Amino acid sequence: MTVRELISSWTEEERKQHADLIEECLKREVFLNDLRGKIRNTEEELDRSLGRLLSGLNDLAQSVSANNERIGSLYLRLIKPGGNA
């Protein structure tokens, strides 16, 4: 049986039900495509945010390292015989 024959055997009510189902499926497809776009945009924004976070953490690590070196240097000057202490 072909699709045309199958459809022609449906009652008017069955045709309406199938048309309604097809319409609902098309609406869902549009909705899902919209979600895919939003997900893609969100992933791109997340990627940018993670990049900024990693850059900030790297800057912070460099600052901590520099401070650590300064503190170590000050400590060594303080404990040296004849130092300021």
mmCIF file as gemmi writes it, N, C-alpha and C atoms, coordinates in Angstrom:
data_model
loop_
_atom_site.group_PDB
_atom_site.id
_atom_site.type_symbol
_atom_site.label_atom_id
_atom_site.label_alt_id
_atom_site.label_comp_id
_atom_site.label_asym_id
_atom_site.label_entity_id
_atom_site.label_seq_id
_atom_site.pdbx_PDB_ins_code
_atom_site.Cartn_x
_atom_site.Cartn_y
_atom_site.Cartn_z
_atom_site.occupancy
_atom_site.B_iso_or_equiv
_atom_site.pdbx_formal_charge
_atom_site.auth_seq_id
_atom_site.auth_asym_id
_atom_site.pdbx_PDB_model_num
ATOM 1 N N . MET Axp A 1 ? 0.857 -1.172 0 1 0 ? 1 A 1
ATOM 2 C CA . MET Axp A 1 ? 0 0 0 1 0 ? 1 A 1
ATOM 3 C C . MET Axp A 1 ? 0.906 1.238 0 1 0 ? 1 A 1
ATOM 4 N N . THR Axp A 2 ? 0.592 2.17 -0.842 1 0 ? 2 A 1
ATOM 5 C CA . THR Axp A 2 ? 1.377 3.406 -0.91 1 0 ? 2 A 1
ATOM 6 C C . THR Axp A 2 ? 0.892 4.381 0.157 1 0 ? 2 A 1
ATOM 7 N N . VAL Axp A 3 ? 1.68 5.407 0.374 1 0 ? 3 A 1
ATOM 8 C CA . VAL Axp A 3 ? 1.307 6.432 1.347 1 0 ? 3 A 1
ATOM 9 C C . VAL Axp A 3 ? 0.013 7.106 0.905 1 0 ? 3 A 1
ATOM 10 N N . ARG Axp A 4 ? -0.091 7.374 -0.386 1 0 ? 4 A 1
ATOM 11 C CA . ARG Axp A 4 ? -1.306 8.012 -0.909 1 0 ? 4 A 1
ATOM 12 C C . ARG Axp A 4 ? -2.541 7.146 -0.636 1 0 ? 4 A 1
ATOM 13 N N . GLU Axp A 5 ? -2.402 5.856 -0.852 1 0 ? 5 A 1
ATOM 14 C CA . GLU Axp A 5 ? -3.525 4.944 -0.599 1 0 ? 5 A 1
ATOM 15 C C . GLU Axp A 5 ? -3.86 4.901 0.885 1 0 ? 5 A 1
ATOM 16 N N . LEU Axp A 6 ? -2.835 4.878 1.703 1 0 ? 6 A 1
ATOM 17 C CA . LEU Axp A 6 ? -3.05 4.859 3.144 1 0 ? 6 A 1
ATOM 18 C C . LEU Axp A 6 ? -3.809 6.105 3.587 1 0 ? 6 A 1
ATOM 19 N N . ILE Axp A 7 ? -3.341 7.269 3.139 1 0 ? 7 A 1
ATOM 20 C CA . ILE Axp A 7 ? -3.988 8.523 3.534 1 0 ? 7 A 1
ATOM 21 C C . ILE Axp A 7 ? -5.424 8.579 3.019 1 0 ? 7 A 1
ATOM 22 N N . SER Axp A 8 ? -5.634 8.088 1.819 1 0 ? 8 A 1
ATOM 23 C CA . SER Axp A 8 ? -6.994 8.135 1.263 1 0 ? 8 A 1
ATOM 24 C C . SER Axp A 8 ? -7.956 7.223 2.022 1 0 ? 8 A 1
ATOM 25 N N . SER Axp A 9 ? -7.401 6.243 2.748 1 0 ? 9 A 1
ATOM 26 C CA . SER Axp A 9 ? -8.266 5.343 3.514 1 0 ? 9 A 1
ATOM 27 C C . SER Axp A 9 ? -8.634 5.914 4.884 1 0 ? 9 A 1
ATOM 28 N N . TRP Axp A 10 ? -7.981 7.012 5.289 1 0 ? 10 A 1
ATOM 29 C CA . TRP Axp A 10 ? -8.274 7.614 6.58 1 0 ? 10 A 1
ATOM 30 C C . TRP Axp A 10 ? -9.589 8.37 6.549 1 0 ? 10 A 1
ATOM 31 N N . THR Axp A 11 ? -10.214 8.396 7.7 1 0 ? 11 A 1
ATOM 32 C CA . THR Axp A 11 ? -11.422 9.225 7.832 1 0 ? 11 A 1
ATOM 33 C C . THR Axp A 11 ? -10.984 10.682 7.956 1 0 ? 11 A 1
ATOM 34 N N . GLU Axp A 12 ? -11.923 11.57 7.844 1 0 ? 12 A 1
ATOM 35 C CA . GLU Axp A 12 ? -11.622 13.001 7.974 1 0 ? 12 A 1
ATOM 36 C C . GLU Axp A 12 ? -11.026 13.302 9.352 1 0 ? 12 A 1
ATOM 37 N N . GLU Axp A 13 ? -11.549 12.642 10.376 1 0 ? 13 A 1
ATOM 38 C CA . GLU Axp A 13 ? -11.029 12.833 11.738 1 0 ? 13 A 1
ATOM 39 C C . GLU Axp A 13 ? -9.582 12.346 11.839 1 0 ? 13 A 1
ATOM 40 N N . GLU Axp A 14 ? -9.27 11.197 11.245 1 0 ? 14 A 1
ATOM 41 C CA . GLU Axp A 14 ? -7.897 10.683 11.262 1 0 ? 14 A 1
ATOM 42 C C . GLU Axp A 14 ? -6.95 11.624 10.518 1 0 ? 14 A 1
ATOM 43 N N . ARG Axp A 15 ? -7.402 12.167 9.404 1 0 ? 15 A 1
ATOM 44 C CA . ARG Axp A 15 ? -6.579 13.129 8.651 1 0 ? 15 A 1
ATOM 45 C C . ARG Axp A 15 ? -6.276 14.356 9.504 1 0 ? 15 A 1
ATOM 46 N N . LYS Axp A 16 ? -7.303 14.833 10.216 1 0 ? 16 A 1
ATOM 47 C CA . LYS Axp A 16 ? -7.108 16.008 11.072 1 0 ? 16 A 1
ATOM 48 C C . LYS Axp A 16 ? -6.127 15.682 12.194 1 0 ? 16 A 1
ATOM 49 N N . GLN Axp A 17 ? -6.277 14.503 12.801 1 0 ? 17 A 1
ATOM 50 C CA . GLN Axp A 17 ? -5.365 14.112 13.88 1 0 ? 17 A 1
ATOM 51 C C . GLN Axp A 17 ? -3.916 14.047 13.38 1 0 ? 17 A 1
ATOM 52 N N . HIS Axp A 18 ? -3.724 13.454 12.213 1 0 ? 18 A 1
ATOM 53 C CA . HIS Axp A 18 ? -2.376 13.354 11.655 1 0 ? 18 A 1
ATOM 54 C C . HIS Axp A 18 ? -1.833 14.738 11.282 1 0 ? 18 A 1
ATOM 55 N N . ALA Axp A 19 ? -2.682 15.573 10.739 1 0 ? 19 A 1
ATOM 56 C CA . ALA Axp A 19 ? -2.255 16.938 10.405 1 0 ? 19 A 1
ATOM 57 C C . ALA Axp A 19 ? -1.847 17.684 11.673 1 0 ? 19 A 1
ATOM 58 N N . ASP Axp A 20 ? -2.613 17.504 12.741 1 0 ? 20 A 1
ATOM 59 C CA . ASP Axp A 20 ? -2.275 18.145 14.018 1 0 ? 20 A 1
ATOM 60 C C . ASP Axp A 20 ? -0.938 17.625 14.558 1 0 ? 20 A 1
ATOM 61 N N . LEU Axp A 21 ? -0.723 16.31 14.437 1 0 ? 21 A 1
ATOM 62 C CA . LEU Axp A 21 ? 0.546 15.725 14.882 1 0 ? 21 A 1
ATOM 63 C C . LEU Axp A 21 ? 1.722 16.272 14.077 1 0 ? 21 A 1
ATOM 64 N N . ILE Axp A 22 ? 1.541 16.372 12.776 1 0 ? 22 A 1
ATOM 65 C CA . ILE Axp A 22 ? 2.604 16.906 11.918 1 0 ? 22 A 1
ATOM 66 C C . ILE Axp A 22 ? 2.897 18.352 12.285 1 0 ? 22 A 1
ATOM 67 N N . GLU Axp A 23 ? 1.845 19.138 12.506 1 0 ? 23 A 1
ATOM 68 C CA . GLU Axp A 23 ? 2.023 20.539 12.893 1 0 ? 23 A 1
ATOM 69 C C . GLU Axp A 23 ? 2.781 20.637 14.224 1 0 ? 23 A 1
ATOM 70 N N . GLU Axp A 24 ? 2.414 19.8 15.176 1 0 ? 24 A 1
ATOM 71 C CA . GLU Axp A 24 ? 3.097 19.796 16.473 1 0 ? 24 A 1
ATOM 72 C C . GLU Axp A 24 ? 4.569 19.405 16.309 1 0 ? 24 A 1
ATOM 73 N N . CYS Axp A 25 ? 4.844 18.421 15.475 1 0 ? 25 A 1
ATOM 74 C CA . CYS Axp A 25 ? 6.229 18.003 15.228 1 0 ? 25 A 1
ATOM 75 C C . CYS Axp A 25 ? 7.04 19.137 14.599 1 0 ? 25 A 1
ATOM 76 N N . LEU Axp A 26 ? 6.446 19.857 13.666 1 0 ? 26 A 1
ATOM 77 C CA . LEU Axp A 26 ? 7.141 20.975 13.033 1 0 ? 26 A 1
ATOM 78 C C . LEU Axp A 26 ? 7.427 22.087 14.036 1 0 ? 26 A 1
ATOM 79 N N . LYS Axp A 27 ? 6.469 22.352 14.922 1 0 ? 27 A 1
ATOM 80 C CA . LYS Axp A 27 ? 6.689 23.362 15.964 1 0 ? 27 A 1
ATOM 81 C C . LYS Axp A 27 ? 7.829 22.934 16.886 1 0 ? 27 A 1
ATOM 82 N N . ARG Axp A 28 ? 7.858 21.661 17.231 1 0 ? 28 A 1
ATOM 83 C CA . ARG Axp A 28 ? 8.925 21.158 18.104 1 0 ? 28 A 1
ATOM 84 C C . ARG Axp A 28 ? 10.282 21.23 17.409 1 0 ? 28 A 1
ATOM 85 N N . GLU Axp A 29 ? 10.281 20.969 16.114 1 0 ? 29 A 1
ATOM 86 C CA . GLU Axp A 29 ? 11.532 21.059 15.362 1 0 ? 29 A 1
ATOM 87 C C . GLU Axp A 29 ? 12.072 22.492 15.392 1 0 ? 29 A 1
ATOM 88 N N . VAL Axp A 30 ? 11.192 23.466 15.192 1 0 ? 30 A 1
ATOM 89 C CA . VAL Axp A 30 ? 11.598 24.874 15.257 1 0 ? 30 A 1
ATOM 90 C C . VAL Axp A 30 ? 12.127 25.19 16.655 1 0 ? 30 A 1
ATOM 91 N N . PHE Axp A 31 ? 11.415 24.729 17.676 1 0 ? 31 A 1
ATOM 92 C CA . PHE Axp A 31 ? 11.827 24.956 19.062 1 0 ? 31 A 1
ATOM 93 C C . PHE Axp A 31 ? 13.203 24.347 19.327 1 0 ? 31 A 1
ATOM 94 N N . LEU Axp A 32 ? 13.414 23.109 18.879 1 0 ? 32 A 1
ATOM 95 C CA . LEU Axp A 32 ? 14.697 22.434 19.095 1 0 ? 32 A 1
ATOM 96 C C . LEU Axp A 32 ? 15.829 23.125 18.339 1 0 ? 32 A 1
ATOM 97 N N . ASN Axp A 33 ? 15.553 23.58 17.132 1 0 ? 33 A 1
ATOM 98 C CA . ASN Axp A 33 ? 16.572 24.313 16.377 1 0 ? 33 A 1
ATOM 99 C C . ASN Axp A 33 ? 16.945 25.605 17.09 1 0 ? 33 A 1
ATOM 100 N N . ASP Axp A 34 ? 15.954 26.281 17.664 1 0 ? 34 A 1
ATOM 101 C CA . ASP Axp A 34 ? 16.206 27.495 18.434 1 0 ? 34 A 1
ATOM 102 C C . ASP Axp A 34 ? 17.074 27.172 19.654 1 0 ? 34 A 1
ATOM 103 N N . LEU Axp A 35 ? 16.747 26.073 20.335 1 0 ? 35 A 1
ATOM 104 C CA . LEU Axp A 35 ? 17.549 25.656 21.495 1 0 ? 35 A 1
ATOM 105 C C . LEU Axp A 35 ? 18.987 25.342 21.097 1 0 ? 35 A 1
ATOM 106 N N . ARG Axp A 36 ? 19.16 24.69 19.956 1 0 ? 36 A 1
ATOM 107 C CA . ARG Axp A 36 ? 20.516 24.38 19.491 1 0 ? 36 A 1
ATOM 108 C C . ARG Axp A 36 ? 21.323 25.66 19.308 1 0 ? 36 A 1
ATOM 109 N N . GLY Axp A 37 ? 20.689 26.675 18.716 1 0 ? 37 A 1
ATOM 110 C CA . GLY Axp A 37 ? 21.369 27.955 18.54 1 0 ? 37 A 1
ATOM 111 C C . GLY Axp A 37 ? 21.724 28.588 19.867 1 0 ? 37 A 1
ATOM 112 N N . LYS Axp A 38 ? 20.79 28.544 20.81 1 0 ? 38 A 1
ATOM 113 C CA . LYS Axp A 38 ? 21.053 29.115 22.131 1 0 ? 38 A 1
ATOM 114 C C . LYS Axp A 38 ? 22.16 28.348 22.85 1 0 ? 38 A 1
ATOM 115 N N . ILE Axp A 39 ? 22.151 27.037 22.721 1 0 ? 39 A 1
ATOM 116 C CA . ILE Axp A 39 ? 23.193 26.212 23.343 1 0 ? 39 A 1
ATOM 117 C C . ILE Axp A 39 ? 24.551 26.559 22.74 1 0 ? 39 A 1
ATOM 118 N N . ARG Axp A 40 ? 24.603 26.695 21.417 1 0 ? 40 A 1
ATOM 119 C CA . ARG Axp A 40 ? 25.855 27.035 20.75 1 0 ? 40 A 1
ATOM 120 C C . ARG Axp A 40 ? 26.374 28.387 21.251 1 0 ? 40 A 1
ATOM 121 N N . ASN Axp A 41 ? 25.479 29.376 21.342 1 0 ? 41 A 1
ATOM 122 C CA . ASN Axp A 41 ? 25.876 30.698 21.838 1 0 ? 41 A 1
ATOM 123 C C . ASN Axp A 41 ? 26.356 30.626 23.285 1 0 ? 41 A 1
ATOM 124 N N . THR Axp A 42 ? 25.662 29.838 24.092 1 0 ? 42 A 1
ATOM 125 C CA . THR Axp A 42 ? 26.044 29.684 25.498 1 0 ? 42 A 1
ATOM 126 C C . THR Axp A 42 ? 27.407 29.009 25.618 1 0 ? 42 A 1
ATOM 127 N N . GLU Axp A 43 ? 27.649 27.998 24.793 1 0 ? 43 A 1
ATOM 128 C CA . GLU Axp A 43 ? 28.95 27.325 24.81 1 0 ? 43 A 1
ATOM 129 C C . GLU Axp A 43 ? 30.066 28.292 24.421 1 0 ? 43 A 1
ATOM 130 N N . GLU Axp A 44 ? 29.803 29.139 23.419 1 0 ? 44 A 1
ATOM 131 C CA . GLU Axp A 44 ? 30.812 30.112 23 1 0 ? 44 A 1
ATOM 132 C C . GLU Axp A 44 ? 31.089 31.118 24.117 1 0 ? 44 A 1
ATOM 133 N N . GLU Axp A 45 ? 30.034 31.586 24.783 1 0 ? 45 A 1
ATOM 134 C CA . GLU Axp A 45 ? 30.209 32.527 25.893 1 0 ? 45 A 1
ATOM 135 C C . GLU Axp A 45 ? 30.951 31.852 27.051 1 0 ? 45 A 1
ATOM 136 N N . LEU Axp A 46 ? 30.627 30.601 27.328 1 0 ? 46 A 1
ATOM 137 C CA . LEU Axp A 46 ? 31.322 29.851 28.375 1 0 ? 46 A 1
ATOM 138 C C . LEU Axp A 46 ? 32.803 29.724 28.043 1 0 ? 46 A 1
ATOM 139 N N . ASP Axp A 47 ? 33.109 29.446 26.787 1 0 ? 47 A 1
ATOM 140 C CA . ASP Axp A 47 ? 34.497 29.331 26.354 1 0 ? 47 A 1
ATOM 141 C C . ASP Axp A 47 ? 35.235 30.651 26.576 1 0 ? 47 A 1
ATOM 142 N N . ARG Axp A 48 ? 34.595 31.77 26.208 1 0 ? 48 A 1
ATOM 143 C CA . ARG Axp A 48 ? 35.223 33.079 26.428 1 0 ? 48 A 1
ATOM 144 C C . ARG Axp A 48 ? 35.414 33.347 27.924 1 0 ? 48 A 1
ATOM 145 N N . SER Axp A 49 ? 34.401 33.012 28.715 1 0 ? 49 A 1
ATOM 146 C CA . SER Axp A 49 ? 34.486 33.234 30.167 1 0 ? 49 A 1
ATOM 147 C C . SER Axp A 49 ? 35.596 32.396 30.791 1 0 ? 49 A 1
ATOM 148 N N . LEU Axp A 50 ? 35.71 31.154 30.363 1 0 ? 50 A 1
ATOM 149 C CA . LEU Axp A 50 ? 36.778 30.298 30.883 1 0 ? 50 A 1
ATOM 150 C C . LEU Axp A 50 ? 38.146 30.844 30.493 1 0 ? 50 A 1
ATOM 151 N N . GLY Axp A 51 ? 38.241 31.376 29.287 1 0 ? 51 A 1
ATOM 152 C CA . GLY Axp A 51 ? 39.496 31.99 28.856 1 0 ? 51 A 1
ATOM 153 C C . GLY Axp A 51 ? 39.868 33.167 29.745 1 0 ? 51 A 1
ATOM 154 N N . ARG Axp A 52 ? 38.868 34.014 30.05 1 0 ? 52 A 1
ATOM 155 C CA . ARG Axp A 52 ? 39.12 35.152 30.937 1 0 ? 52 A 1
ATOM 156 C C . ARG Axp A 52 ? 39.495 34.675 32.34 1 0 ? 52 A 1
ATOM 157 N N . LEU Axp A 53 ? 38.813 33.641 32.822 1 0 ? 53 A 1
ATOM 158 C CA . LEU Axp A 53 ? 39.111 33.098 34.147 1 0 ? 53 A 1
ATOM 159 C C . LEU Axp A 53 ? 40.535 32.555 34.207 1 0 ? 53 A 1
ATOM 160 N N . LEU Axp A 54 ? 40.921 31.78 33.206 1 0 ? 54 A 1
ATOM 161 C CA . LEU Axp A 54 ? 42.276 31.22 33.188 1 0 ? 54 A 1
ATOM 162 C C . LEU Axp A 54 ? 43.327 32.32 33.094 1 0 ? 54 A 1
ATOM 163 N N . SER Axp A 55 ? 43.043 33.339 32.312 1 0 ? 55 A 1
ATOM 164 C CA . SER Axp A 55 ? 43.967 34.463 32.207 1 0 ? 55 A 1
ATOM 165 C C . SER Axp A 55 ? 44.096 35.17 33.554 1 0 ? 55 A 1
ATOM 166 N N . GLY Axp A 56 ? 42.967 35.381 34.218 1 0 ? 56 A 1
ATOM 167 C CA . GLY Axp A 56 ? 42.984 36.016 35.536 1 0 ? 56 A 1
ATOM 168 C C . GLY Axp A 56 ? 43.729 35.176 36.559 1 0 ? 56 A 1
ATOM 169 N N . LEU Axp A 57 ? 43.523 33.871 36.514 1 0 ? 57 A 1
ATOM 170 C CA . LEU Axp A 57 ? 44.243 32.981 37.438 1 0 ? 57 A 1
ATOM 171 C C . LEU Axp A 57 ? 45.744 33.009 37.166 1 0 ? 57 A 1
ATOM 172 N N . ASN Axp A 58 ? 46.108 33.067 35.901 1 0 ? 58 A 1
ATOM 173 C CA . ASN Axp A 58 ? 47.525 33.151 35.551 1 0 ? 58 A 1
ATOM 174 C C . ASN Axp A 58 ? 48.127 34.456 36.071 1 0 ? 58 A 1
ATOM 175 N N . ASP Axp A 59 ? 47.399 35.564 35.892 1 0 ? 59 A 1
ATOM 176 C CA . ASP Axp A 59 ? 47.867 36.854 36.416 1 0 ? 59 A 1
ATOM 177 C C . ASP Axp A 59 ? 48.016 36.795 37.935 1 0 ? 59 A 1
ATOM 178 N N . LEU Axp A 60 ? 47.034 36.199 38.592 1 0 ? 60 A 1
ATOM 179 C CA . LEU Axp A 60 ? 47.08 36.074 40.051 1 0 ? 60 A 1
ATOM 180 C C . LEU Axp A 60 ? 48.266 35.215 40.493 1 0 ? 60 A 1
ATOM 181 N N . ALA Axp A 61 ? 48.501 34.116 39.791 1 0 ? 61 A 1
ATOM 182 C CA . ALA Axp A 61 ? 49.63 33.239 40.128 1 0 ? 61 A 1
ATOM 183 C C . ALA Axp A 61 ? 50.95 33.986 39.974 1 0 ? 61 A 1
ATOM 184 N N . GLN Axp A 62 ? 51.072 34.79 38.929 1 0 ? 62 A 1
ATOM 185 C CA . GLN Axp A 62 ? 52.299 35.57 38.735 1 0 ? 62 A 1
ATOM 186 C C . GLN Axp A 62 ? 52.466 36.593 39.85 1 0 ? 62 A 1
ATOM 187 N N . SER Axp A 63 ? 51.367 37.224 40.247 1 0 ? 63 A 1
ATOM 188 C CA . SER Axp A 63 ? 51.413 38.208 41.332 1 0 ? 63 A 1
ATOM 189 C C . SER Axp A 63 ? 51.81 37.542 42.649 1 0 ? 63 A 1
ATOM 190 N N . VAL Axp A 64 ? 51.233 36.392 42.929 1 0 ? 64 A 1
ATOM 191 C CA . VAL Axp A 64 ? 51.561 35.653 44.154 1 0 ? 64 A 1
ATOM 192 C C . VAL Axp A 64 ? 53.031 35.249 44.137 1 0 ? 64 A 1
ATOM 193 N N . SER Axp A 65 ? 53.503 34.79 42.995 1 0 ? 65 A 1
ATOM 194 C CA . SER Axp A 65 ? 54.901 34.386 42.878 1 0 ? 65 A 1
ATOM 195 C C . SER Axp A 65 ? 55.827 35.578 43.117 1 0 ? 65 A 1
ATOM 196 N N . ALA Axp A 66 ? 55.489 36.721 42.535 1 0 ? 66 A 1
ATOM 197 C CA . ALA Axp A 66 ? 56.306 37.927 42.732 1 0 ? 66 A 1
ATOM 198 C C . ALA Axp A 66 ? 56.288 38.345 44.199 1 0 ? 66 A 1
ATOM 199 N N . ASN Axp A 67 ? 55.118 38.309 44.822 1 0 ? 67 A 1
ATOM 200 C CA . ASN Axp A 67 ? 55.021 38.653 46.246 1 0 ? 67 A 1
ATOM 201 C C . ASN Axp A 67 ? 55.824 37.678 47.098 1 0 ? 67 A 1
ATOM 202 N N . ASN Axp A 68 ? 55.767 36.414 46.75 1 0 ? 68 A 1
ATOM 203 C CA . ASN Axp A 68 ? 56.518 35.394 47.479 1 0 ? 68 A 1
ATOM 204 C C . ASN Axp A 68 ? 58.02 35.676 47.399 1 0 ? 68 A 1
ATOM 205 N N . GLU Axp A 69 ? 58.479 36.042 46.211 1 0 ? 69 A 1
ATOM 206 C CA . GLU Axp A 69 ? 59.898 36.36 46.047 1 0 ? 69 A 1
ATOM 207 C C . GLU Axp A 69 ? 60.281 37.579 46.883 1 0 ? 69 A 1
ATOM 208 N N . ARG Axp A 70 ? 59.426 38.602 46.889 1 0 ? 70 A 1
ATOM 209 C CA . ARG Axp A 70 ? 59.709 39.803 47.69 1 0 ? 70 A 1
ATOM 210 C C . ARG Axp A 70 ? 59.756 39.474 49.181 1 0 ? 70 A 1
ATOM 211 N N . ILE Axp A 71 ? 58.791 38.682 49.625 1 0 ? 71 A 1
ATOM 212 C CA . ILE Axp A 71 ? 58.751 38.299 51.045 1 0 ? 71 A 1
ATOM 213 C C . ILE Axp A 71 ? 59.99 37.486 51.403 1 0 ? 71 A 1
ATOM 214 N N . GLY Axp A 72 ? 60.362 36.562 50.532 1 0 ? 72 A 1
ATOM 215 C CA . GLY Axp A 72 ? 61.565 35.758 50.771 1 0 ? 72 A 1
ATOM 216 C C . GLY Axp A 72 ? 62.806 36.625 50.844 1 0 ? 72 A 1
ATOM 217 N N . SER Axp A 73 ? 62.896 37.592 49.96 1 0 ? 73 A 1
ATOM 218 C CA . SER Axp A 73 ? 64.039 38.501 49.95 1 0 ? 73 A 1
ATOM 219 C C . SER Axp A 73 ? 64.083 39.333 51.226 1 0 ? 73 A 1
ATOM 220 N N . LEU Axp A 74 ? 62.937 39.858 51.636 1 0 ? 74 A 1
ATOM 221 C CA . LEU Axp A 74 ? 62.873 40.637 52.88 1 0 ? 74 A 1
ATOM 222 C C . LEU Axp A 74 ? 63.245 39.774 54.081 1 0 ? 74 A 1
ATOM 223 N N . TYR Axp A 75 ? 62.759 38.564 54.097 1 0 ? 75 A 1
ATOM 224 C CA . TYR Axp A 75 ? 63.058 37.648 55.201 1 0 ? 75 A 1
ATOM 225 C C . TYR Axp A 75 ? 64.561 37.396 55.296 1 0 ? 75 A 1
ATOM 226 N N . LEU Axp A 76 ? 65.177 37.151 54.138 1 0 ? 76 A 1
ATOM 227 C CA . LEU Axp A 76 ? 66.62 36.893 54.143 1 0 ? 76 A 1
ATOM 228 C C . LEU Axp A 76 ? 67.399 38.109 54.635 1 0 ? 76 A 1
ATOM 229 N N . ARG Axp A 77 ? 66.954 39.313 54.271 1 0 ? 77 A 1
ATOM 230 C CA . ARG Axp A 77 ? 67.629 40.523 54.752 1 0 ? 77 A 1
ATOM 231 C C . ARG Axp A 77 ? 67.464 40.684 56.255 1 0 ? 77 A 1
ATOM 232 N N . LEU Axp A 78 ? 66.295 40.304 56.752 1 0 ? 78 A 1
ATOM 233 C CA . LEU Axp A 78 ? 66.041 40.45 58.186 1 0 ? 78 A 1
ATOM 234 C C . LEU Axp A 78 ? 66.839 39.466 59.031 1 0 ? 78 A 1
ATOM 235 N N . ILE Axp A 79 ? 67.063 38.271 58.521 1 0 ? 79 A 1
ATOM 236 C CA . ILE Axp A 79 ? 67.767 37.271 59.328 1 0 ? 79 A 1
ATOM 237 C C . ILE Axp A 79 ? 69.278 37.326 59.15 1 0 ? 79 A 1
ATOM 238 N N . LYS Axp A 80 ? 69.774 38.115 58.204 1 0 ? 80 A 1
ATOM 239 C CA . LYS Axp A 80 ? 71.222 38.249 57.999 1 0 ? 80 A 1
ATOM 240 C C . LYS Axp A 80 ? 71.859 38.933 59.203 1 0 ? 80 A 1
ATOM 241 N N . PRO Axp A 81 ? 73.006 38.441 59.579 1 0 ? 81 A 1
ATOM 242 C CA . PRO Axp A 81 ? 73.718 39.164 60.645 1 0 ? 81 A 1
ATOM 243 C C . PRO Axp A 81 ? 74.04 40.575 60.155 1 0 ? 81 A 1
ATOM 244 N N . GLY Axp A 82 ? 73.796 41.542 60.992 1 0 ? 82 A 1
ATOM 245 C CA . GLY Axp A 82 ? 74.059 42.928 60.638 1 0 ? 82 A 1
ATOM 246 C C . GLY Axp A 82 ? 72.949 43.538 59.812 1 0 ? 82 A 1
ATOM 247 N N . GLY Axp A 83 ? 71.809 42.819 59.696 1 0 ? 83 A 1
ATOM 248 C CA . GLY Axp A 83 ? 70.676 43.358 58.95 1 0 ? 83 A 1
ATOM 249 C C . GLY Axp A 83 ? 69.95 44.403 59.747 1 0 ? 83 A 1
ATOM 250 N N . ASN Axp A 84 ? 68.809 44.79 59.298 1 0 ? 84 A 1
ATOM 251 C CA . ASN Axp A 84 ? 68.028 45.843 59.946 1 0 ? 84 A 1
ATOM 252 C C . ASN Axp A 84 ? 67.399 45.39 61.249 1 0 ? 84 A 1
ATOM 253 N N . ALA Axp A 85 ? 67.348 44.107 61.51 1 0 ? 85 A 1
ATOM 254 C CA . ALA Axp A 85 ? 66.663 43.627 62.707 1 0 ? 85 A 1
ATOM 255 C C . ALA Axp A 85 ? 67.5 43.74 63.942 1 0 ? 85 A 1
